[in-house]
Amino acid sequence: MDIGALLTTAGSLMLTGMVGVFVFLSILIGAVTLMSNLVTRFSEPEASPAKSPSFKSQGVPNEYIAAISAAIAQYKSNNK
């Protein structure tokens, strides 16, 4: 085979593949859009969850700060 015939075959194969992928993705996008519209049309609205009381942050407890400080001091003394 000469190079011209090989390039023509490669080009037609590439074009066929690209058209196939484009058609598949177009069908996929259409199907997802259709399903989304159907779900939003026929689904019941969700009840809004009850709001939980918000707790104001009091900061880090002093016991945690003391434990972290002791751990850091111990690490520094062991790794001098």
N, C-alpha and C positions, 0 to 999 in steps of 0.2 A: 504494500500500500504506500502511496505517496503521502507527503505531509499535509497536503491540501485536504485529502479525504479524511485523514485523522482529525484535523482541526474542525472540519465540518461536523463530523460525528460527535466530537467533544462539545462543540457549541450547541448542537441540538439536544444532547443529553443534559447539559447544564440548563438550557432554557426549559426543558421539560420538567426538571427537578424544581426549578424556581417557581414555575407556574403551579406545580403540584403543592408546594409548601404554601404559596400565597392563597390558593383555593382552600386548603385545609385550615389555615389560620382564620380566614374570613368566615368559614362555616363555624369554627369554634367560637369566635367573637360573637357572631349572631346567636348561637345557642346559649351562651352565657348571659347575654343581654336579655334574651327571651325568658330564660329561667328566672333572672332577677326581677323582671317585671311581673311574672306570674306569682312569685313568692311575695312580693310587696303588695300585690293586689288581693291575694287570698289569705294572707296571714292576719291573725288577730293582733291588735296593738298590745305591746307588753305593758304590764302594770309597772309603774315607776316604783323602785324600791324605797322603803321607808328610810328616811335620813337618820343616820345614827348620830348620837350627840358627839360633837367634836370636843376633844380634850386638849386643853392647852398644854404645850410642852413645858415641863418644869426644869428642863435641862438634864444633865447627867447627874445621877445620884453621887453623893460624896464617897460612898463605899466603892463604886466603880472606879472613881478617880484614884482613890488610895490603892486599889488592887493593881491598876495599870501602872501607877508610879512605882510600886514595889517591884513589879515584873521588869520594868525598864531598868531600875537600879540593879536588880539581880543580874540581868543580861549584861549590863555594862561592867559589872564587877567580875563576871566569869569570862568575858572576852576582851581583856586588856592586852 
